[in-house]
Amino acid sequence: MKNKPLKVKFFYSYGIIFFFVLLLGLSSISVTNMMTNQTIKYSEKILPAVEQIGFVKEI
């Protein structure tokens, strides 16, 4: 890397930074989707119980 022109060094450094930012973005999207799926599963378990409590209060 010592004798490479400055443009090539910038290209490599920006490429590496872009790769890490892309990796971070994709992992963030993946984690967000996983959390959304867990929230949906949790709400499917909890909401029927909450509705039954509401029916009991009406009676």
Secondary structure per residue as TSV (DSSP state, phi and psi in degrees):
chain	resnum	aa	ss	phi	psi
A	1	M	-	360.0	-11.2
A	2	K	T	-64.2	-44.2
A	3	N	T	-94.2	6.0
A	4	K	S	-75.9	147.5
A	5	P	-	-66.0	159.9
A	6	L	H	-62.1	-36.2
A	7	K	H	-60.4	-41.3
A	8	V	H	-67.6	-40.1
A	9	K	H	-63.7	-42.7
A	10	F	H	-63.4	-40.8
A	11	F	H	-59.8	-46.2
A	12	Y	H	-64.5	-44.6
A	13	S	H	-66.6	-42.8
A	14	Y	H	-67.8	-32.9
A	15	G	H	-64.0	-42.8
A	16	I	H	-65.5	-44.6
A	17	I	H	-62.7	-43.6
A	18	F	H	-60.6	-41.3
A	19	F	H	-61.3	-44.5
A	20	F	H	-68.5	-37.0
A	21	V	H	-66.7	-40.9
A	22	L	H	-63.2	-43.2
A	23	L	H	-62.0	-43.2
A	24	L	H	-64.3	-41.9
A	25	G	H	-63.8	-44.5
A	26	L	H	-65.6	-39.5
A	27	S	H	-68.2	-34.2
A	28	S	H	-66.0	-42.0
A	29	I	H	-63.0	-41.8
A	30	S	H	-63.0	-44.2
A	31	V	H	-66.5	-38.8
A	32	T	H	-63.2	-42.4
A	33	N	H	-64.2	-39.7
A	34	M	H	-64.4	-42.9
A	35	M	H	-66.2	-37.0
A	36	T	H	-63.5	-44.2
A	37	N	H	-63.5	-40.1
A	38	Q	H	-66.3	-37.0
A	39	T	H	-65.5	-40.8
A	40	I	H	-64.0	-44.9
A	41	K	H	-62.3	-41.8
A	42	Y	H	-64.7	-43.4
A	43	S	H	-68.0	-30.8
A	44	E	H	-66.7	-28.8
A	45	K	H	-79.7	-40.8
A	46	I	H	-82.9	-40.6
A	47	L	H	-59.0	-41.6
A	48	P	H	-60.1	-37.8
A	49	A	H	-66.6	-39.5
A	50	V	H	-66.8	-38.8
A	51	E	H	-64.4	-39.2
A	52	Q	H	-65.5	-37.6
A	53	I	H	-63.4	-40.3
A	54	G	H	-63.9	-38.6
A	55	F	H	-66.0	-37.6
A	56	V	H	-65.5	-38.7
A	57	K	H	-67.0	-31.3
A	58	E	H	-71.2	-29.7
A	59	I	-	-77.4	360.0
